[in-house]
Amino acid sequence: MSLTFRVLETTTARLWEFGWLDVSRFAVDGSTTDRTSGEAVVRAFIADPISGRSFLGWKNPWGADEHHHGPFVRSSLRAEWYRPVAREALGPQVAKFLEAQEWNEPPSAGELHPIQEWIDALATDVEVFMLQAPPPPAARWECWYIWRFFAEFVSVSPERSEMTIAVVGED
């Protein structure tokens, strides 16, 4: 039996004018033999139609866009692109990503507060992954340039019964 995913909750916060944080929690259902690792959960998720979501607009639910996953063609996503990140390194990794962006005016600490709240709320024993895709245009759909940036982080609970996806984006 393969793994299945149910959305438990999705919250979206506007960070700055065109920046946003989207955090979604999923129940991971299926045999424990199919949940051998966080990588196995990520692999099953990107193969599942529920992973289709363009992130265009505030009312874009999981599974609504069968062909896209953010700026990516969903069928082109690869589990290998989701690289492990040590839980304690997540905050610095997100900060490094944001610092690498070219800003007219960098976001304030207040605007970044929802990101820090999400990081602080993560349990210390989760497995964390960061989507690190090849540079554009590889695997991007024709409108990939809509997103100025798109950073995706996945955390999987120790028993692999829950998964959270957090996306920091600007469009």
Stockholm file with secondary structure:
# STOCKHOLM 1.0

chainA/1-171         MSLTFRVLETTTARLWEFGWLDVSRFAVDGSTTDRTSGEAVVRAFIADPISGRSFLGWKNPWGADEHHHGPFVRSSLRAEWYRPVAREALGPQVAKFLEAQEWNEPPSAGELHPIQEWIDALATDVEVFMLQAPPPPAARWECWYIWRFFAEFVSVSPERSEMTIAVVGED
#=GR chainA/1-171 SS CCCEEEEEEEEEEECSSSEEEEEEEEEEESCGGGCSSHHHHHHHHHHSGGGCBCCCSTTCCTTSCTTEETTEEGGGCCGGGEEEECGGGHHHHHHHHHHTSCCSSCCCHHHHHHHHHHHHHSCTTCEEEEECCCSTTTTBCTTGGGCSEEEEEEEECTTSSEEEEEEEEEC
#=GC SS_cons         CCCEEEEEEEEEEECSSSEEEEEEEEEEESCGGGCSSHHHHHHHHHHSGGGCBCCCSTTCCTTSCTTEETTEEGGGCCGGGEEEECGGGHHHHHHHHHHTSCCSSCCCHHHHHHHHHHHHHSCTTCEEEEECCCSTTTTBCTTGGGCSEEEEEEEECTTSSEEEEEEEEEC
//
